[in-house]
Amino acid sequence: MKELFVLLKKGSMSALWASIMNAVIAIIKAITFFVTGNVAMFAELMHSIGDAANQLFVFVGSALSKKAPTDRFPGGFARLVNLVLLGSVLVVGVLAFETIKEGIHHITAPPESGSWFWLNIAVLGVAAILESVVWFKAMKEITGDMGDETITGFKIVTESFKNLGDAKPATKLVFLEDMVAASGAVIAILAIVIGTYTPFHSAEGYASVIIGLMLFYVVGRIFLDNAAGVLGVSDEDMEKKIGEFVFGEPQIKDIRDLMVIKEGEELHVELKIELDPGMTIAEADDIRDGIEKKILNEKGVTEVIIEFDEDDQVQNWKSPGKENG
C-alpha cells in the first residue's frame, strides 16, 4: 500500500485535477439536466462524465507506469499508461453513442422550447470557463516540456497545437478532452439560445449530435496514438536528431542501426555504431560513455543500449557534411 501511494504521487497532476474538476462540473450538469430536461445539457453531462472517468484512468495509469522493473516484468511498466488509455476510450465511445442517439431523438421529435433558460446558460457558461482553465493548463504543460521559457501569452496556445503530437499521453488526453469540452459547452449555449428564440427547436438535438461526433474524434485520436504506443512505435524525429550528433563524432565511422522506441512517456534508444578496428577497448569505452551521456540528456530518454562493430567500409547512415572513413 505504501508503494502505491508513492507511485500515485508520481502520476499526472494535470489529469488528477482535471478529473476532480470535471466530476464537480458533471454533478452540477446532472442536477441541471434533471431539473430542466434539456437535451444539450444531457450531451454536456455525458461529456463531463467521460472526461472525469478518463482523466482519473490516466492519472492512475501514468502513476503505475512509473513502477520500477521487476523479475517478472524486466521491461518495466512504461507502456501501462497506453493500455489504460485504450480501455478508457471505450467509456468515451459509449457516452458518445448515447449523446448522438439522444440528439437524433431530439431532432426527430423536437419539444417546445422549455423554461429554465438562464439556469442552463449559467451552468454551461461556468462549465466552459472551468474547462477552458484546465485546457490552458494542459497547453502550458505541453509548452513547458519543450523547455523554451520565451513561450508566453497567446504563443502558448499556438505552440501547444503545433507540438501536440510530442506531448505526453496523459497531457494529450487532457488537452483533447477539454478542448472538446470547452467548445462543446459553447455549442450547447448557442443551441439553447437558437432553440429558445427561434422556431428551430431541434437546434439542441443537432448540438448534441455535434458534441457526440467530437467525442468520437477524441476516441479515434487517443485509440490510434495509444495502440501505436502499446506496440512500440518509433520516434523518427528523435532518431534523426540522435543520428546527426552521433555521426558528427569524428571517431564514428558509420551508424549501422538506430532505433528510438516510445514506451509510454519514456524513450528507449538502441544504437549500433562502427569504429576503426584498430581502436583499443579503452578508447571504445570512452566513446560509449560520451555518446550515452549525450543521448540521456535528451528529453524523455531513459535507456540507451550501444553496440560496437568494426568499420566495414560500407556507409549505411547518410548525413551531409561527413563522408565515410
C-alpha positions in Angstrom: 0.0 0.0 0.0 2.9 2.4 0.8 4.4 1.7 -2.6 1.0 2.5 -4.2 0.9 5.9 -2.5 4.5 6.7 -3.5 3.6 5.8 -7.2 0.4 7.9 -7.1 2.5 11.0 -6.2 4.3 10.5 -9.5 1.1 10.5 -11.5 0.0 13.3 -13.9 -1.3 16.1 -11.6 -3.0 17.8 -14.5 -5.0 14.7 -15.2 -6.0 14.4 -11.5 -7.1 18.0 -11.2 -8.9 17.8 -14.5 -10.7 14.7 -13.2 -11.8 16.4 -10.0 -12.9 19.5 -11.8 -14.9 17.5 -14.4 -16.5 15.4 -11.7 -17.8 18.6 -10.0 -19.0 20.0 -13.3 -20.7 16.7 -14.1 -22.6 16.8 -10.8 -23.8 20.4 -11.5 -24.9 19.5 -15.0 -26.7 16.3 -13.8 -28.7 18.4 -11.3 -29.5 20.9 -14.0 -30.5 18.2 -16.5 -32.9 16.5 -14.1 -34.5 19.9 -13.3 -34.7 21.2 -16.9 -34.7 18.1 -19.1 -32.6 20.0 -21.6 -31.0 17.6 -24.2 -28.0 19.8 -24.9 -27.3 19.7 -21.1 -27.6 15.9 -21.3 -24.9 15.9 -24.0 -22.7 18.0 -21.9 -23.4 15.8 -18.8 -22.3 12.7 -20.8 -19.2 14.6 -21.9 -18.2 15.6 -18.4 -18.7 12.1 -17.0 -16.5 10.7 -19.8 -13.8 13.4 -19.1 -13.8 12.8 -15.3 -13.6 9.0 -15.7 -10.9 9.1 -18.4 -8.7 11.6 -16.7 -8.9 9.5 -13.5 -7.8 6.5 -15.5 -5.0 8.5 -17.0 -3.8 9.6 -13.5 -3.7 6.1 -12.2 -2.2 4.7 -15.4 0.5 7.4 -15.5 1.4 6.7 -11.9 1.6 2.9 -12.2 3.7 3.2 -15.3 6.5 4.7 -13.1 6.8 1.4 -11.2 10.4 0.0 -11.4 11.0 -3.2 -13.4 10.6 -6.5 -11.6 12.0 -10.0 -12.1 8.6 -10.9 -13.7 8.4 -7.7 -15.8 12.1 -6.8 -16.6 11.0 -4.4 -19.3 9.2 -2.2 -16.8 5.7 -0.8 -16.9 6.1 2.3 -19.1 3.5 1.0 -21.6 0.9 0.6 -18.9 -0.4 4.1 -19.5 -1.1 3.2 -23.1 -3.1 0.2 -22.1 -5.1 2.1 -19.6 -5.9 4.8 -22.2 -7.1 2.1 -24.6 -9.5 0.9 -22.0 -10.7 4.4 -21.2 -11.7 5.2 -24.7 -14.3 2.5 -24.5 -16.1 4.6 -21.9 -16.0 7.7 -24.0 -17.2 5.7 -27.0 -20.3 4.5 -25.2 -21.0 8.0 -24.0 -20.5 9.5 -27.4 -23.0 6.9 -28.8 -25.6 7.8 -26.2 -25.1 11.5 -26.8 -25.7 11.1 -30.6 -28.7 8.8 -30.0 -30.3 11.3 -27.7 -29.6 14.1 -30.2 -31.2 12.3 -33.1 -34.3 11.6 -30.9 -34.5 15.3 -30.2 -34.2 16.2 -33.9 -37.0 13.8 -35.0 -39.3 14.8 -32.2 -38.3 18.3 -31.0 -40.1 19.6 -27.9 -41.4 23.1 -27.5 -38.9 25.5 -26.0 -38.8 25.0 -22.3 -38.2 27.2 -19.3 -35.0 27.4 -17.2 -33.3 29.2 -19.9 -31.0 31.3 -17.7 -30.2 28.3 -15.5 -29.0 26.3 -18.5 -27.0 29.2 -19.8 -25.4 30.0 -16.4 -24.3 26.4 -15.8 -22.9 25.9 -19.3 -21.1 29.3 -19.1 -19.4 28.3 -15.8 -18.5 24.9 -17.3 -17.0 26.5 -20.4 -14.8 28.8 -18.2 -13.6 26.0 -15.9 -12.9 23.6 -18.7 -11.0 26.3 -20.6 -8.9 26.8 -17.5 -8.0 23.1 -17.5 -7.4 23.1 -21.2 -5.0 26.1 -20.8 -3.1 24.2 -18.0 -2.6 21.3 -20.4 -1.3 23.8 -23.0 1.2 25.2 -20.5 2.3 21.7 -19.7 3.0 20.9 -23.4 4.9 24.1 -23.9 6.7 23.7 -20.6 8.0 20.3 -21.7 9.6 22.0 -24.7 12.0 23.8 -22.3 11.6 27.2 -24.1 11.0 29.9 -21.4 10.2 32.5 -24.1 6.8 30.9 -24.8 4.3 33.1 -23.0 0.9 34.6 -23.6 -1.1 33.7 -26.7 2.0 31.9 -28.1 1.3 29.1 -25.5 -1.9 28.4 -27.4 -0.3 28.2 -30.9 2.8 26.3 -29.8 0.7 23.8 -27.9 -1.3 22.9 -31.0 1.9 22.7 -33.1 3.6 20.3 -30.5 0.6 18.3 -29.5 2.0 15.2 -31.3 5.0 15.2 -28.9 3.0 15.7 -25.7 2.9 13.0 -23.0 0.0 10.6 -23.4 -1.7 11.9 -20.2 -1.3 15.6 -21.2 -2.5 14.9 -24.7 -5.7 13.3 -23.4 -6.4 16.2 -21.1 -5.8 18.6 -23.9 -8.1 16.9 -26.4 -10.9 16.2 -24.0 -11.0 19.7 -22.5 -10.7 21.3 -26.0 -13.9 19.4 -26.9 -15.5 20.1 -23.5 -14.9 23.9 -23.7 -16.0 24.2 -27.3 -19.0 21.8 -26.7 -20.3 24.0 -23.9 -20.2 27.0 -26.2 -22.0 25.0 -28.9 -24.7 23.9 -26.4 -25.2 27.6 -25.3 -25.7 28.7 -28.9 -28.1 25.8 -29.5 -30.2 26.7 -26.4 -30.4 30.3 -27.5 -31.4 29.3 -31.0 -33.9 26.8 -29.8 -35.5 29.3 -27.4 -35.8 32.4 -29.5 -36.4 30.9 -33.0 -38.7 28.2 -34.4 -35.7 25.9 -34.9 -36.4 23.9 -31.7 -34.3 21.0 -32.9 -31.1 23.0 -32.6 -30.3 21.4 -29.3 -30.6 18.0 -30.9 -28.1 19.0 -33.6 -25.8 20.4 -30.9 -25.9 17.0 -29.1 -25.0 15.1 -32.3 -22.1 17.5 -33.0 -20.8 17.1 -29.4 -21.1 13.3 -29.8 -19.1 13.4 -33.0 -16.4 15.5 -31.3 -16.2 12.8 -28.6 -15.8 10.2 -31.3 -12.9 12.2 -32.7 -11.2 12.1 -29.2 -11.8 8.3 -29.1 -10.2 7.8 -32.5 -7.2 10.0 -31.8 -6.5 8.5 -28.4 -7.0 5.0 -29.6 -4.6 5.3 -32.6 -1.9 7.0 -30.5 -2.0 4.5 -27.7 -2.4 1.4 -29.9 0.9 2.5 -31.5 2.4 3.1 -28.0 1.5 -0.4 -26.9 3.1 -1.9 -30.0 6.2 0.2 -29.6 6.2 3.0 -32.1 9.5 4.6 -33.2 10.2 8.3 -32.7 11.6 9.3 -36.1 12.3 12.9 -35.2 14.4 11.8 -32.2 16.1 9.1 -34.3 17.2 11.8 -36.8 18.4 14.2 -34.0 20.4 11.5 -32.3 21.8 10.2 -35.5 23.0 13.6 -36.6 25.1 14.3 -33.4 26.3 10.7 -33.1 27.5 10.6 -36.7 29.1 14.0 -36.2 31.6 12.5 -33.7 34.9 12.2 -35.6 35.7 8.7 -34.2 32.4 7.3 -35.5 32.8 5.7 -39.0 29.2 4.7 -39.5 25.8 4.0 -37.8 24.7 0.5 -38.6 21.4 0.6 -36.7 19.5 3.2 -34.7 16.1 2.8 -33.1 14.3 5.1 -30.7 11.2 3.4 -29.3 8.4 5.2 -27.4 7.2 3.3 -24.3 4.6 5.4 -22.5 6.4 8.7 -21.6 9.8 7.1 -22.0 12.2 6.7 -24.9 14.5 3.7 -25.3 17.4 4.1 -27.6 19.3 1.2 -29.3 22.4 2.1 -31.3 24.9 0.1 -33.2 28.0 2.0 -34.5 31.1 1.2 -36.5 34.6 2.1 -35.3 38.1 1.8 -36.6 39.1 -1.8 -36.0 42.5 -0.6 -34.6 40.8 1.2 -31.8 41.5 -0.1 -28.2 38.8 -1.3 -25.8 39.6 1.6 -23.5 39.1 4.2 -26.4 35.9 2.5 -27.4 34.6 2.6 -23.8 35.3 6.4 -23.6 33.4 6.9 -26.8 30.5 4.9 -25.5 30.4 6.8 -22.2 30.4 10.2 -24.0 27.7 9.2 -26.5 25.5 7.6 -23.8 25.7 10.8 -21.7 24.7 13.0 -24.6 21.7 10.8 -25.5 20.5 10.5 -21.9 20.4 14.3 -21.8 17.7 14.3 -24.5 14.1 14.8 -23.2 12.4 11.6 -22.3 15.3 9.2 -22.9 15.6 6.7 -20.0 17.6 3.9 -21.5 20.5 3.7 -24.0 22.0 0.4 -25.4 25.1 0.9 -27.6 26.8 -1.9 -29.5 30.1 -1.7 -31.5 31.2 -3.3 -34.7 34.3 -2.8 -36.9 34.1 -0.5 -39.9 33.1 -2.5 -43.0 33.8 0.4 -45.4 30.1 0.4 -46.5 28.3 3.5 -45.4 24.7 2.9 -44.1 23.9 6.3 -42.4 23.5 9.2 -44.8 24.4 12.6 -43.5 25.6 15.8 -45.2 29.0 17.1 -44.2 30.7 13.9 -43.4 32.0 11.1 -45.7 32.7 7.6 -44.6 36.2 6.6 -43.5 
